[in-house]
Amino acid sequence: MKLDIDKDLLPIKAHYFFFMGSLGPILPQMVMFGRQLGVSPTVMGFFLSILPFLYFFAKPLVGMLADYFSKARKIIFLSLVAIMTLSYAGYIFLPQQTSQNSFNVTDILGCDELNTQNSDVCLNYHTVVCELPESSFNNRTDSTKLKITRLHGEKILCHKDIEDLTINSQINCITTEDIEAPSCFYKTWTFWTFITLTYLGTIGFNVGNSISDAICFDVLGESRHMKYGNQRIYGSIGFAITSLIAGYAMDLNGNDFTAAILLVLAFGLLDMFSIAKLKMPKLYSSESIFKDVTRLLRHRKIAIFIAFATIAGIFDSFIFYYMFWHLEDVAERVGLKNHVKLIEGMTIAAECLFGEVLFFLISGKIIKKLGYVHCLSFCFFCYSLRLLFISMISSPWHLVIVEILMQGCTYALSYTCIVAYAAVIAPPGTSATVQGIVAGMDDGLGFAIGSFAGGFLFQTVGGKRSFQIYACLAFVTCIAHILLRPTSTHEIRTSVKESNNEMKERQAKTEIEEEKLNQNT
């Protein structure tokens, strides 16, 4: 399929490519970075559930500021991208644990001695499996593998039966299992720096993303709204390329995140340059943004639409935060832990280059054919299949196939359907505000519920059962959406459009009167 490239739209295409490209190396691995530090699923879920509430309020607030100070849109946009880039790049200052290390047996202490010597050190403990030559054991001949506890951040290991080991033996240790950190770990600067940087970076990304969509629809104009997907595909391409490169680099360097963080910084800076080249269109200004938006939200069908957009965010959140956690558990069981970062990178590349690119290109045609209501119902049905298939994988490589088939008809199509509908119903001069409200409910409130409930389920029943439960919920949502939104959106779109046209006519009359007044003076 031919990509229709309009030179006037090149800056917005470049923005999406570099913006999403800066997120590809770190966003899918953010939870795994926390896991590497020692953050448990429950603690991670708790803090991730708070985070979306922050941009639930930040998105419409910043959107309203962007609409009110329309001439400062570019500055607001640049500031958000700068906050996001610098925050995620700040991960480089946090301690990292690579997956493979070599130690001498002389480094190993008795665990009681270790705890006594480090009673004031609140760092995370990990269990590592160590390969030892048979000559290392005094009283054991059953295996050359031994589980030894490692104090994270230090080259200090302990073993409860230290007398079993012979001194001066060379060993190789591979991290295979995470143990929840002691409670005092959550009072350290390492943990709270990670949380602060994650909050700032993710708020910058999510708010910047909704402003991106608002600006994109403003640049396209009403006649080209259905071409949104043709711009957004470049974000998927950038995300795929950088996530694949980062995954390969981390596999080569024992899960070291340095290369990924440098990619974040490079692409973030290039994105700021592309934003600087954007030409912002002249927009209608709203006499009262709050009044116009409030009038819109009084429509019952609009409220139902926003409720289901929130539910879509719940499913996206659970997949986004816990799919790779489940994948790494599967990889550990089948002995593919050493290649898991490459598989994760290939999974993201498959999602973006095969699923998202195709569906972003044809999303406009699908929405025209099915309509917004039936299109979103179809997406919920596909979510139920995707979540079920993820729960059934027996090898990490199976996830690549699942995501090739299911990412496009779930995330890409539902996202386009939601933001395009928000652009259609937005009163003149309120595009960023309306996109902020819808996005705040989708990946704000929805992500909060999904991440918190997902963390609790994951900790309680495990990854496989959690994905099965979410699959059932997605199917129930599909049925509910069909029952609650059975009619065409034509009536609501017509009434909203008539209201918007009236505001445009009033705006035009006001501009004519102001021009006459200026001529007379």
C-alpha distance (Angstrom), angle and dihedral (degrees) to the residues before:
residue distance angle dihedral
M1 . . .
K2 3.79 . .
L3 3.78 118.1 .
D4 3.81 109.4 -133.5
I5 3.81 105.1 -140.6
D6 3.79 117.9 -165.9
K7 3.81 112.6 -169.2
D8 3.80 90.5 -141.1
L9 3.79 88.2 59.4
L10 3.82 96.7 48.3
P11 3.84 94.1 96.5
I12 3.83 92.5 54.2
K13 3.82 89.9 46.5
A14 3.81 89.9 49.7
H15 3.80 90.3 48.7
Y16 3.80 93.1 53.9
F17 3.83 91.2 46.2
F18 3.82 95.3 51.5
F19 3.83 95.8 34.1
M20 3.79 94.7 54.2
G21 3.81 90.3 34.6
S22 3.80 89.3 60.7
L23 3.81 89.3 54.0
G24 3.81 98.2 45.8
P25 3.83 96.2 79.9
I26 3.82 97.3 47.2
L27 3.80 113.7 19.9
P28 3.84 98.0 69.8
Q29 3.84 89.7 41.4
M30 3.81 97.5 46.2
V31 3.79 94.5 97.7
M32 3.81 90.7 43.7
F33 3.83 89.4 52.5
G34 3.80 87.6 55.3
R35 3.78 90.8 46.7
Q36 3.81 88.9 52.7
L37 3.80 89.1 54.5
G38 3.80 88.9 51.4
V39 3.82 103.4 -101.9
S40 3.82 109.9 153.8
P41 3.85 123.0 -130.3
T42 3.82 91.4 -110.1
V43 3.81 94.4 50.8
M44 3.80 91.2 43.4
G45 3.80 90.9 49.8
F46 3.81 91.7 49.0
F47 3.81 94.9 52.6
L48 3.79 93.4 40.9
S49 3.81 89.1 52.7
I50 3.83 90.6 55.8
L51 3.79 93.2 47.3
P52 3.84 97.6 66.0
F53 3.81 91.0 52.1
L54 3.80 87.1 62.2
Y55 3.77 94.1 56.1
F56 3.80 89.9 37.2
F57 3.81 83.7 72.7
A58 3.82 96.8 28.7
K59 3.81 96.7 56.3
P60 3.82 99.6 59.3
L61 3.82 91.2 36.0
V62 3.81 94.2 53.6
G63 3.81 89.4 39.7
M64 3.79 90.1 55.1
L65 3.81 90.3 48.8
A66 3.81 89.8 50.3
D67 3.83 90.3 50.9
Y68 3.82 94.1 45.0
F69 3.81 95.1 44.4
S70 3.80 94.2 37.2
K71 3.81 92.9 161.5
A72 3.81 90.0 58.6
R73 3.81 94.7 51.4
K74 3.79 93.3 109.6
I75 3.81 93.3 51.3
I76 3.82 91.5 48.9
F77 3.80 89.8 48.2
L78 3.82 93.8 49.2
S79 3.80 91.5 48.3
L80 3.81 92.2 54.6
V81 3.81 92.8 50.2
A82 3.82 91.1 47.4
I83 3.84 91.8 51.8
M84 3.81 90.9 48.4
T85 3.82 94.9 47.8
L86 3.80 97.4 46.0
S87 3.82 93.2 44.6
Y88 3.80 95.8 52.9
A89 3.81 90.4 41.9
G90 3.81 87.1 56.3
Y91 3.82 89.2 72.4
I92 3.79 86.3 82.3
F93 3.83 89.5 76.0
L94 3.81 93.2 58.1
P95 3.83 120.7 91.5
Q96 3.79 114.1 -98.2
Q97 3.78 129.2 -155.6
T98 3.78 115.1 -148.0
S99 3.78 119.3 -150.2
Q100 3.79 98.5 -117.9
N101 3.78 131.6 43.5
S102 3.78 137.1 161.3
F103 3.78 122.9 -136.0
N104 3.76 139.2 171.1
V105 3.77 117.8 -120.0
T106 3.80 85.9 -120.4
D107 3.83 86.8 71.2
I108 3.81 90.4 61.0
L109 3.79 118.1 93.9
G110 3.76 133.0 -176.6
C111 3.80 110.1 -86.6
D112 3.81 92.7 -124.2
E113 3.79 89.9 53.1
L114 3.81 91.0 47.5
N115 3.78 93.4 51.6
T116 3.81 91.0 48.5
Q117 3.79 94.2 48.7
N118 3.83 93.1 46.2
S119 3.78 102.4 36.2
D120 3.80 91.8 131.7
V121 3.81 95.9 43.9
C122 3.81 110.4 97.8
L123 3.78 102.8 -168.2
N124 3.77 129.8 132.0
Y125 3.77 123.1 -85.3
H126 3.82 119.2 -141.6
T127 3.76 131.3 -171.4
V128 3.79 113.4 -129.9
V129 3.77 129.6 -171.4
C130 3.80 110.3 -132.3
E131 3.79 125.6 -157.8
L132 3.82 108.5 -142.5
P133 3.79 131.2 178.6
E134 3.79 112.6 -111.0
S135 3.79 89.9 -112.4
S136 3.82 88.7 67.0
F137 3.81 92.3 74.1
N138 3.76 123.2 80.0
N139 3.78 99.4 -177.0
R140 3.82 105.0 13.9
T141 3.80 131.8 78.1
D142 3.80 101.1 157.5
S143 3.80 99.6 92.4
T144 3.76 143.3 -0.5
K145 3.81 90.4 -141.5
L146 3.76 122.5 87.0
K147 3.80 133.1 179.8
I148 3.78 111.0 -130.1
T149 3.81 128.5 176.8
R150 3.78 116.6 -122.4
L151 3.80 126.3 -159.5
H152 3.80 104.0 -131.4
G153 3.77 115.6 -121.1
E154 3.81 93.5 21.0
K155 3.80 132.8 75.3
I156 3.78 90.6 -123.0
L157 3.79 123.9 119.9
C158 3.76 132.9 179.6
H159 3.79 135.9 -161.4
K160 3.77 125.5 -168.8
D161 3.82 92.6 -138.2
I162 3.80 98.5 45.8
E163 3.81 90.7 158.1
D164 3.82 89.3 69.1
L165 3.80 91.0 69.9
T166 3.77 130.3 81.3
I167 3.81 116.0 -135.0
N168 3.85 122.2 -110.5
S169 3.80 97.8 25.7
Q170 3.83 118.9 143.4
I171 3.81 113.3 -129.2
N172 3.81 137.5 -179.3
C173 3.80 118.3 -143.0
I174 3.81 125.6 -161.0
T175 3.80 121.4 -168.8
T176 3.79 108.8 -124.6
E177 3.77 106.9 153.4
D178 3.79 135.5 38.4
I179 3.78 121.7 -143.6
E180 3.80 119.7 -159.6
A181 3.79 110.8 -100.3
P182 3.80 119.9 -110.6
S183 3.80 112.3 -94.5
C184 3.80 92.5 -105.6
F185 3.83 89.7 63.7
Y186 3.82 88.0 73.4
K187 3.82 89.4 63.8
T188 3.82 95.2 57.0
W189 3.81 126.9 105.0
T190 3.82 88.7 -119.7
F191 3.80 93.4 63.0
W192 3.80 97.3 41.3
T193 3.81 93.1 44.5
F194 3.80 88.5 53.5
I195 3.82 91.3 49.8
T196 3.84 93.2 46.5
L197 3.81 94.3 48.6
T198 3.81 90.8 45.1
Y199 3.80 91.9 51.2
L200 3.81 94.8 47.6
G201 3.80 94.2 44.1
T202 3.79 95.5 45.9
I203 3.80 94.3 45.3
G204 3.81 89.4 49.6
F205 3.80 91.0 49.4
N206 3.81 97.2 45.6
V207 3.80 96.6 44.3
G208 3.81 90.7 42.6
N209 3.80 89.9 50.5
S210 3.81 93.9 56.5
I211 3.82 90.8 46.2
S212 3.83 87.5 50.2
D213 3.79 91.3 55.9
A214 3.81 93.0 46.2
I215 3.82 91.5 50.7
C216 3.81 91.2 45.0
F217 3.82 92.4 55.0
D218 3.82 90.0 45.0
V219 3.81 90.4 52.7
L220 3.81 92.0 46.8
G221 3.80 95.0 47.9
E222 3.81 125.5 -150.5
S223 3.80 94.6 -67.5
R224 3.81 93.2 59.1
H225 3.83 102.6 38.3
M226 3.80 91.8 118.7
K227 3.82 89.0 61.1
Y228 3.80 91.3 68.8
G229 3.79 90.8 102.3
N230 3.83 90.6 56.3
Q231 3.80 88.5 61.9
R232 3.79 97.2 39.8
I233 3.83 94.2 54.5
Y234 3.81 89.6 74.1
G235 3.79 88.2 63.2
S236 3.80 89.7 54.7
I237 3.81 90.8 49.9
G238 3.81 92.4 50.3
F239 3.81 92.1 45.8
A240 3.81 91.5 50.5
I241 3.80 95.6 48.2
T242 3.80 96.9 49.0
S243 3.82 95.3 41.4
L244 3.80 90.6 52.5
I245 3.81 92.8 47.7
A246 3.81 91.4 46.8
G247 3.81 93.2 47.7
Y248 3.80 91.7 51.3
A249 3.82 92.2 46.5
M250 3.83 91.7 50.4
D251 3.80 91.2 50.0
L252 3.81 90.0 52.8
N253 3.81 92.5 48.1
G254 3.79 101.4 43.6
N255 3.85 97.6 -98.2
D256 3.80 92.4 -48.8
F257 3.84 109.2 160.2
T258 3.83 97.1 -155.8
A259 3.82 96.2 101.2
A260 3.82 91.1 46.8
I261 3.81 92.0 51.2
L262 3.82 92.1 49.5
L263 3.82 89.3 52.5
V264 3.81 89.3 52.4
L265 3.80 90.4 53.8
A266 3.83 95.4 45.8
F267 3.81 96.0 48.1
G268 3.81 92.2 42.2
L269 3.79 91.3 56.7
L270 3.81 91.3 47.5
D271 3.80 89.5 50.7
M272 3.80 91.6 54.3
F273 3.81 88.5 53.1
S274 3.84 91.5 51.4
I275 3.82 91.4 48.8
A276 3.79 89.3 52.8
K277 3.83 87.6 58.8
L278 3.82 94.0 51.5
K279 3.81 116.3 114.5
M280 3.78 108.4 -143.8
P281 3.85 113.9 -144.5
K282 3.78 121.2 -127.4
L283 3.79 107.7 -99.8
Y284 3.78 135.9 -157.5
S285 3.78 110.3 -106.7
S286 3.77 121.6 -135.0
E287 3.79 118.4 -128.2
S288 3.80 88.9 -144.5
I289 3.81 117.2 9.2
F290 3.79 92.5 -173.9
K291 3.82 93.8 50.6
D292 3.83 94.1 46.2
V293 3.80 93.5 48.3
T294 3.81 93.3 44.5
R295 3.81 89.8 52.6
L296 3.80 88.9 52.5
L297 3.81 94.8 49.8
R298 3.82 91.7 53.6
H299 3.80 89.6 73.4
R300 3.81 108.1 103.2
K301 3.81 93.9 -143.2
I302 3.78 91.2 51.0
A303 3.81 89.8 53.6
I304 3.82 90.6 49.9
F305 3.80 90.3 48.6
I306 3.81 91.4 52.6
A307 3.83 91.0 47.8
F308 3.80 91.8 55.4
A309 3.81 90.9 43.8
T310 3.81 85.4 58.3
I311 3.80 90.8 52.7
A312 3.81 90.3 51.0
G313 3.80 86.6 55.3
I314 3.81 90.3 53.7
F315 3.81 91.3 57.9
D316 3.81 93.4 43.2
S317 3.79 90.1 50.0
F318 3.79 95.2 52.8
I319 3.80 92.9 47.2
F320 3.79 92.9 44.1
Y321 3.80 96.7 49.8
Y322 3.81 103.2 32.9
M323 3.82 109.4 27.1
F324 3.81 92.7 85.5
W325 3.78 91.6 42.3
H326 3.82 87.8 57.4
L327 3.82 89.8 43.6
E328 3.81 92.5 54.6
D329 3.80 90.9 49.3
V330 3.81 89.3 53.4
A331 3.82 91.1 45.5
E332 3.78 90.6 52.6
R333 3.81 91.9 51.9
V334 3.81 94.1 50.8
G335 3.81 97.0 39.7
L336 3.82 100.3 -108.5
K337 3.82 98.2 115.6
N338 3.83 92.2 117.5
H339 3.82 91.3 61.2
V340 3.78 99.2 37.6
K341 3.83 97.3 106.0
L342 3.79 91.1 54.0
I343 3.81 89.8 48.9
E344 3.82 90.0 49.8
G345 3.80 90.3 50.7
M346 3.81 91.0 49.1
T347 3.81 89.9 48.4
I348 3.80 91.7 55.1
A349 3.81 91.2 45.0
A350 3.81 89.3 51.4
E351 3.81 91.4 49.1
C352 3.78 93.6 50.3
L353 3.80 105.5 34.1
F354 3.81 97.4 40.7
G355 3.80 107.9 22.2
E356 3.79 105.5 30.2
V357 3.81 100.1 35.2
L358 3.81 92.4 52.7
F359 3.79 96.2 45.0
F360 3.79 95.8 42.0
L361 3.81 87.2 54.9
I362 3.80 95.6 49.6
S363 3.82 98.6 30.2
G364 3.81 92.6 98.2
K365 3.81 91.7 54.6
I366 3.82 92.4 46.0
I367 3.81 92.0 50.6
K368 3.83 91.0 48.1
K369 3.81 90.0 50.6
L370 3.82 100.1 42.9
G371 3.79 102.3 23.7
Y372 3.79 124.9 -130.4
V373 3.82 95.5 -75.4
H374 3.80 99.9 50.9
C375 3.80 91.2 38.8
L376 3.81 92.0 58.5
S377 3.82 91.4 45.2
F378 3.80 88.7 54.4
C379 3.82 89.8 50.4
F380 3.83 92.4 54.2
F381 3.80 90.4 51.4
C382 3.82 89.5 51.5
Y383 3.82 90.0 49.4
S384 3.81 89.5 57.5
L385 3.81 90.5 53.3
R386 3.80 93.6 45.0
L387 3.81 94.2 51.0
L388 3.81 91.0 46.7
F389 3.81 92.5 50.0
I390 3.82 91.8 49.1
S391 3.80 89.9 53.7
M392 3.81 90.2 53.2
I393 3.82 99.8 54.2
S394 3.82 113.8 122.7
S395 3.82 95.2 -179.5
P396 3.82 130.1 37.2
W397 3.82 89.3 -123.4
H398 3.81 90.3 63.3
L399 3.81 89.3 67.1
V400 3.81 90.7 63.3
I401 3.81 89.8 59.9
V402 3.81 93.0 45.4
E403 3.80 92.6 51.8
I404 3.81 93.7 46.6
L405 3.80 88.8 57.5
M406 3.81 102.0 36.3
Q407 3.82 111.9 30.9
G408 3.80 94.7 75.6
C409 3.80 98.8 49.3
T410 3.81 91.9 45.1
Y411 3.80 115.1 34.1
A412 3.83 102.1 16.9
L413 3.81 96.7 44.1
S414 3.81 96.7 40.3
Y415 3.82 92.2 46.1
T416 3.81 92.0 51.3
C417 3.81 91.4 45.4
I418 3.81 92.3 51.5
V419 3.83 99.0 45.0
A420 3.83 93.2 41.2
Y421 3.80 91.2 51.8
A422 3.81 90.0 48.1
A423 3.82 89.5 52.0
V424 3.82 91.5 50.5
I425 3.81 95.4 51.3
A426 3.84 97.4 40.2
P427 3.83 112.9 113.0
P428 3.85 114.5 -126.1
G429 3.79 112.8 -77.2
T430 3.81 94.1 18.0
S431 3.81 102.7 80.7
A432 3.82 96.4 116.7
T433 3.82 91.6 44.2
V434 3.81 94.4 50.9
Q435 3.81 92.3 44.4
G436 3.80 87.8 49.2
I437 3.81 92.7 52.2
V438 3.80 94.1 47.2
A439 3.80 92.9 43.7
G440 3.80 90.3 45.0
M441 3.79 89.7 57.5
D442 3.82 94.4 40.9
D443 3.80 103.8 45.4
G444 3.78 94.9 11.3
L445 3.79 110.6 52.0
G446 3.81 91.7 13.3
F447 3.79 93.1 52.3
A448 3.82 90.7 46.8
I449 3.80 92.7 55.3
G450 3.80 93.6 41.2
S451 3.80 96.4 49.1
F452 3.82 95.7 45.0
A453 3.80 96.0 44.2
G454 3.81 89.6 41.1
G455 3.81 93.2 52.9
F456 3.81 91.3 48.7
L457 3.81 93.0 47.9
F458 3.79 93.3 44.4
Q459 3.79 91.3 52.6
T460 3.81 93.4 43.8
V461 3.82 107.0 40.0
G462 3.81 103.5 10.7
G463 3.80 132.9 -115.9
K464 3.82 100.9 -67.3
R465 3.80 96.1 50.8
S466 3.83 91.6 42.6
F467 3.80 92.2 56.6
Q468 3.81 90.4 47.5
I469 3.81 91.2 53.0
Y470 3.81 91.1 50.0
A471 3.83 89.9 48.0
C472 3.82 89.8 57.5
L473 3.81 90.8 47.8
A474 3.82 90.9 51.5
F475 3.80 91.5 52.8
V476 3.81 91.4 49.3
T477 3.84 88.5 49.4
C478 3.81 90.2 53.3
I479 3.82 91.1 54.8
A480 3.81 92.2 44.7
H481 3.81 91.6 50.2
I482 3.81 91.4 52.2
L483 3.81 90.9 49.8
L484 3.82 98.3 43.3
R485 3.82 97.4 41.2
P486 3.82 102.4 34.8
T487 3.80 98.4 140.1
S488 3.76 132.2 73.3
T489 3.78 120.0 -89.0
H490 3.81 89.3 -130.6
E491 3.81 95.0 102.1
I492 3.77 96.2 48.6
R493 3.80 92.2 42.9
T494 3.82 89.7 50.4
S495 3.80 94.3 49.4
V496 3.79 92.5 45.6
K497 3.80 91.2 46.0
E498 3.82 91.2 50.5
S499 3.79 89.7 50.4
N500 3.80 90.5 48.3
N501 3.82 91.5 48.5
E502 3.80 90.4 52.2
M503 3.81 89.9 53.2
K504 3.81 90.5 48.5
E505 3.82 90.8 51.0
R506 3.81 90.5 50.0
Q507 3.79 89.5 47.9
A508 3.83 91.6 49.9
K509 3.81 91.6 49.2
T510 3.78 90.7 49.6
E511 3.82 91.5 51.1
I512 3.85 91.1 49.5
E513 3.80 91.4 49.7
E514 3.82 91.0 48.5
E515 3.81 90.7 49.2
K516 3.85 91.6 50.8
L517 3.79 90.2 47.7
N518 3.82 91.0 51.6
Q519 3.83 90.8 49.6
N520 3.82 92.0 50.7
T521 3.79 92.1 50.2
